[in-house]
Amino acid sequence: MKKVIITGRAHPILKDKLVMQGYQVLDAPEISYEELSLLIGEREGEVVTTRIPVNKQLLGKALRLKWIGRQGSGLELIDLEFAESRGIRCVSSPEGNRNAVAEHNLGILLNLLNHLSAAREEVRKGLWKRVENTGIELSGKTVGIFGYGNTGSSFARILEPFDVTVLAYDKFKFGFGKGYIKEANPEQIARYADVISLHVPLTAETTEMADNAFFQSLERKPVFLNTSRGKVVSIPALIHALKEEMISAAGLDVLPNENLSTYSETEKAELEWLLARQNVIITPHIAGYSHEANYKMATVLLGKLGISVS
C-alpha cells in the first residue's frame, strides 16, 4: 500500500481524501527530524509545514518518495534542486492561507496605529490614558509592500476600503498596478511609505534585507510589518531603528529563530527588549493559521496533487 506521512497540523479532509485514494496515512504533527529520518524511506508522499527541514540528507533516505506537499507558502526548507534531481514533485499551497495572512497583518497594523494592546494593558493596571493613546487613521496613508505574490497582493487587496495608496515592489512581477495600487521601486517606497510590509520569500538575496541601511533609508518613520520569514529582518538593526525612531512601530509574526528554548543570552535580551516596547507586537507565526486557511490549504494541496475534494 502507498504510504504518506503528514508532519504538521492539517485539516482532517487532507487525510480523509488521501485515504480514499488508497494511501496509508501516518498523521504525525509532532514528529521530530530524527524520527522522520527513520520512517521516510517507506513513504511515497510527505506533507510538511515549516517545522522540519527537508534537506539532502533526509531526501537521500526517501527512496520511494514521489511528492512533497507544503502547507502554506515558501519551499525554502526543501532542497528543491536535489528533490527535482530525484524526480520528486514539490507543491505548495499559498492560495490557501494568503487571506489569513493579509487579515492578520491588517489586524497588527490597526492595533499599532490605535495603541490597542498598550491601552488594554494600561487599563488592566488601573490607568485611563486617553490623550496619550490618541490613534492614527490608516485612511489616506501610503502603504509600501515588498513582494507582490500571494500574500502581498492579498494584503494590498484587503486595504482597498481604507482609501490608501499602495506602492508595491516585486523583482519578478510587472504590470500589476491598477487604481490605488502603484508599481514602485524600493527607493520610492522608502521615501513615501507610512507603512512598510514585507511579503518576500527567504532567499540568499532577501536574508536580512531589512538591515541598518534599509531602515536608515526610510524617510517617514513608518510602521514596519513582517509576516513573511523571520530571517529577512536583522533583529539588531530593527532594535536600532526603534531606538533611533527610524520607524514608529513594528509588528512581527515571525522571528529569525522561532525555537525560544534554544536562545542565546543575546537573543533572549533582544526579544525581551522588543517585548517591553508598547509600539512592538510579536505573534508566534500564526498569521496563516486561521481555521478557514487550514481547510483551504488542504484542499489546494489536494487539487495540485490531482485529488478531487468533492
C-alpha positions as CSV (number, residue, x, y, z in Angstrom):
1,M,0.0,0.0,0.0
2,K,1.1,3.6,-0.8
3,K,2.2,5.4,2.3
4,V,2.1,9.1,3.2
5,I,3.2,11.0,6.3
6,I,1.8,14.3,7.5
7,T,4.4,16.1,9.6
8,G,2.4,19.2,10.7
9,R,-1.1,20.2,11.7
10,A,-3.5,19.6,8.8
11,H,-7.3,19.7,8.3
12,P,-8.9,16.2,8.6
13,I,-10.0,16.5,5.0
14,L,-6.4,16.0,3.8
15,K,-6.0,12.7,5.5
16,D,-9.5,11.6,4.6
17,K,-9.1,12.2,0.9
18,L,-5.7,10.6,0.8
19,V,-7.1,7.5,2.4
20,M,-9.8,7.5,-0.2
21,Q,-7.1,7.5,-2.9
22,G,-5.6,4.3,-1.4
23,Y,-2.9,5.9,0.8
24,Q,-2.0,4.6,4.2
25,V,-1.6,7.9,6.1
26,L,0.5,8.5,9.2
27,D,-0.6,11.7,10.9
28,A,2.4,12.8,12.9
29,P,2.3,16.6,13.6
30,E,4.8,16.4,16.4
31,I,7.3,14.1,14.7
32,S,11.0,15.0,15.1
33,Y,13.6,15.2,12.3
34,E,15.3,12.1,13.7
35,E,12.1,10.1,13.9
36,L,11.1,11.2,10.3
37,S,14.5,10.0,9.1
38,L,13.7,6.5,10.2
39,L,10.3,6.5,8.5
40,I,10.8,8.5,5.3
41,G,12.2,5.5,3.3
42,E,8.8,3.8,3.0
43,R,6.8,6.9,2.1
44,E,5.6,7.9,-1.4
45,G,4.3,11.3,-0.2
46,E,5.1,13.7,2.6
47,V,3.1,16.8,3.8
48,V,5.2,19.4,5.5
49,T,5.0,22.8,7.2
50,T,7.9,24.9,8.5
51,R,8.9,22.7,11.3
52,I,11.3,20.2,9.7
53,P,13.8,20.9,7.0
54,V,13.6,18.5,4.1
55,N,17.3,18.6,3.2
56,K,19.6,16.4,1.1
57,Q,20.3,14.1,4.0
58,L,16.6,13.4,4.6
59,L,15.8,13.1,0.9
60,G,18.7,10.7,0.4
61,K,16.8,8.2,2.6
62,A,13.4,8.8,0.8
63,L,13.9,6.1,-1.7
64,R,10.2,5.8,-2.7
65,L,9.2,9.5,-2.3
66,K,7.3,10.8,-5.3
67,W,5.8,14.1,-4.0
68,I,6.1,16.7,-1.2
69,G,3.2,18.9,-0.3
70,R,3.9,22.1,1.6
71,Q,1.1,23.5,3.7
72,G,1.4,27.3,3.2
73,S,3.8,29.3,1.1
74,G,7.5,29.0,0.6
75,L,9.6,26.0,-0.3
76,E,12.9,27.2,1.2
77,L,13.0,24.4,3.7
78,I,13.1,21.8,0.9
79,D,16.2,21.1,-1.1
80,L,14.4,21.7,-4.3
81,E,17.4,21.0,-6.6
82,F,18.1,17.6,-5.0
83,A,14.4,16.8,-4.9
84,E,14.0,17.5,-8.6
85,S,17.1,15.5,-9.4
86,R,15.3,12.6,-7.8
87,G,12.1,13.2,-9.7
88,I,10.2,14.3,-6.6
89,R,7.4,16.7,-7.3
90,C,7.1,19.6,-4.8
91,V,4.0,21.8,-4.5
92,S,2.9,24.4,-2.0
93,S,-0.5,26.0,-1.1
94,P,-0.1,29.8,-0.6
95,E,-3.5,30.3,-2.2
96,G,-5.0,28.6,0.9
97,N,-3.7,31.0,3.6
98,R,-3.0,34.2,1.8
99,N,-6.2,35.9,3.0
100,A,-5.5,34.8,6.6
101,V,-2.0,36.4,6.4
102,A,-3.5,39.6,5.0
103,E,-6.1,39.9,7.7
104,H,-3.6,39.1,10.5
105,N,-1.2,41.7,9.1
106,L,-4.0,44.3,8.9
107,G,-5.0,43.4,12.5
108,I,-1.5,44.1,13.7
109,L,-1.3,47.3,11.8
110,L,-4.6,48.7,13.2
111,N,-3.6,47.6,16.6
112,L,-0.3,49.5,16.5
113,L,-1.9,52.6,14.9
114,N,-4.5,52.8,17.6
115,H,-2.4,51.5,20.6
116,L,-5.0,48.8,21.4
117,S,-2.7,46.3,23.1
118,A,-0.9,49.1,25.0
119,A,-4.1,50.7,26.1
120,R,-5.5,47.4,27.3
121,E,-2.5,46.7,29.5
122,E,-2.8,50.2,31.0
123,V,-6.4,49.7,31.8
124,R,-5.5,46.4,33.5
125,K,-3.2,48.4,35.7
126,G,-5.8,50.9,36.6
127,L,-4.7,53.6,34.1
128,W,-7.1,55.5,31.9
129,K,-5.0,57.4,29.4
130,R,-7.0,58.9,26.6
131,V,-4.7,61.7,25.2
132,E,-1.6,59.5,25.3
133,N,-3.4,56.8,23.3
134,T,-4.6,59.0,20.5
135,G,-4.7,56.9,17.4
136,I,-3.6,57.4,13.8
137,E,-6.1,56.7,11.0
138,L,-4.9,54.4,8.2
139,S,-7.2,56.2,5.8
140,G,-5.2,58.3,3.3
141,K,-1.9,56.8,4.1
142,T,0.7,55.3,1.8
143,V,1.5,51.6,2.3
144,G,4.6,50.1,0.9
145,I,4.7,46.4,0.0
146,F,7.8,44.4,-0.7
147,G,6.8,41.2,-2.6
148,Y,3.6,41.1,-4.6
149,G,3.0,37.4,-4.6
150,N,0.0,35.7,-3.0
151,T,0.3,37.3,0.4
152,G,1.5,40.7,-0.8
153,S,-1.3,41.1,-3.3
154,S,-3.9,39.8,-0.8
155,F,-2.7,42.5,1.7
156,A,-3.0,45.1,-1.0
157,R,-6.5,44.0,-1.9
158,I,-7.8,44.0,1.7
159,L,-6.6,47.6,2.1
160,E,-8.9,48.9,-0.7
161,P,-11.7,50.2,1.6
162,F,-9.2,52.3,3.7
163,D,-8.6,54.8,0.8
164,V,-4.8,54.2,0.9
165,T,-2.2,54.3,-1.8
166,V,-0.3,51.1,-2.2
167,L,3.3,51.2,-3.5
168,A,4.3,47.7,-4.4
169,Y,7.7,46.3,-5.5
170,D,8.4,42.8,-6.8
171,K,11.6,42.0,-8.5
172,F,9.9,39.4,-10.7
173,K,6.5,40.9,-11.4
174,F,5.4,43.8,-13.6
175,G,2.2,45.2,-15.0
176,F,0.1,44.6,-11.8
177,G,-0.5,48.3,-11.0
178,K,-4.1,49.4,-11.1
179,G,-6.1,52.1,-9.4
180,Y,-4.8,52.7,-5.9
181,I,-2.1,50.0,-6.4
182,K,1.1,51.5,-8.0
183,E,4.2,49.7,-9.1
184,A,7.2,51.2,-7.4
185,N,10.9,50.7,-6.7
186,P,12.4,50.3,-3.3
187,E,13.6,53.9,-3.2
188,Q,10.1,55.3,-3.8
189,I,8.7,53.1,-1.0
190,A,11.5,54.2,1.3
191,R,10.6,57.9,0.5
192,Y,6.9,57.9,0.6
193,A,5.5,55.0,2.7
194,D,3.8,55.5,6.1
195,V,3.6,51.7,6.4
196,I,6.1,49.1,5.1
197,S,5.1,45.4,4.9
198,L,7.4,42.6,3.9
199,H,6.0,39.6,1.8
200,V,9.1,38.1,0.3
201,P,10.4,34.6,0.2
202,L,13.6,33.7,2.1
203,T,16.5,33.6,-0.3
204,A,20.2,34.5,-0.2
205,E,19.2,37.9,-1.6
206,T,16.4,38.6,0.9
207,T,18.2,37.3,4.0
208,E,18.5,40.3,6.4
209,M,17.3,42.6,3.6
210,A,15.9,44.8,6.4
211,D,19.3,45.8,7.8
212,N,20.7,49.1,9.0
213,A,20.9,50.6,5.5
214,F,17.3,49.6,4.9
215,F,16.0,51.3,8.0
216,Q,18.2,54.4,7.5
217,S,16.7,54.9,4.1
218,L,13.1,55.3,5.4
219,E,12.0,58.9,5.4
220,R,8.6,58.9,7.0
221,K,9.2,56.8,10.2
222,P,6.8,54.1,9.0
223,V,5.1,51.3,10.8
224,F,7.2,48.2,9.9
225,L,5.5,44.8,9.4
226,N,6.9,41.4,8.7
227,T,4.7,38.3,8.2
228,S,7.0,36.6,5.7
229,R,10.1,35.0,7.1
230,G,12.0,35.9,10.2
231,K,15.4,35.9,8.7
232,V,14.7,38.6,6.2
233,V,15.0,41.1,9.2
234,S,18.1,41.8,11.2
235,I,16.9,42.0,14.7
236,P,19.8,44.2,15.9
237,A,19.1,46.6,13.0
238,L,15.3,46.6,13.9
239,I,16.1,47.4,17.5
240,H,18.4,50.2,16.5
241,A,15.7,51.6,14.2
242,L,13.2,51.6,17.0
243,K,15.7,53.2,19.4
244,E,16.6,55.9,16.9
245,E,12.9,56.4,15.8
246,M,13.6,55.5,12.2
247,I,10.3,53.5,12.4
248,S,7.4,54.4,14.6
249,A,6.3,50.8,15.4
250,A,7.0,47.2,14.5
251,G,4.7,44.2,14.0
252,L,6.3,40.7,13.6
253,D,4.6,37.4,13.1
254,V,8.0,35.7,12.5
255,L,11.5,35.7,14.1
256,P,14.9,34.5,12.8
257,N,14.9,31.8,15.5
258,E,11.4,30.6,16.5
259,N,12.6,27.9,18.9
260,L,12.7,30.1,22.0
261,S,14.2,27.3,24.2
262,T,17.4,27.4,22.2
263,Y,18.0,31.2,22.6
264,S,21.4,32.5,23.4
265,E,21.7,35.2,26.1
266,T,21.9,37.8,23.3
267,E,18.8,36.5,21.6
268,K,16.9,36.5,25.0
269,A,18.0,40.1,25.7
270,E,16.9,41.2,22.2
271,L,13.5,39.6,22.5
272,E,12.9,40.9,26.0
273,W,13.8,44.4,24.8
274,L,11.3,44.2,21.9
275,L,8.5,42.7,24.1
276,A,8.9,45.5,26.6
277,R,8.1,48.1,24.0
278,Q,4.5,49.3,23.7
279,N,5.0,50.0,20.0
280,V,6.0,46.4,19.2
281,I,3.7,43.4,18.6
282,I,5.1,39.9,18.1
283,T,2.9,36.9,17.4
284,P,4.1,33.3,17.2
285,H,4.0,32.7,13.4
286,I,0.2,32.3,13.3
287,A,-0.8,34.7,10.6
288,G,-1.5,31.9,8.1
289,Y,-3.2,29.6,10.6
290,S,-6.9,30.6,10.6
291,H,-9.4,27.7,10.8
292,E,-10.5,28.6,7.3
293,A,-6.9,28.7,6.0
294,N,-6.3,25.2,7.5
295,Y,-9.1,23.8,5.4
296,K,-8.2,25.8,2.2
297,M,-4.5,24.8,2.4
298,A,-5.6,21.2,2.5
299,T,-7.9,21.5,-0.5
300,V,-5.4,23.4,-2.5
301,L,-2.8,20.8,-1.9
302,L,-5.2,18.0,-2.9
303,G,-6.1,19.8,-6.0
304,K,-2.4,20.3,-7.0
305,L,-1.9,16.6,-6.4
306,G,-4.8,15.8,-8.7
307,I,-7.1,14.6,-6.0
308,S,-10.7,15.8,-6.0
309,V,-12.2,17.2,-2.9
310,S,-15.9,17.0,-4.0
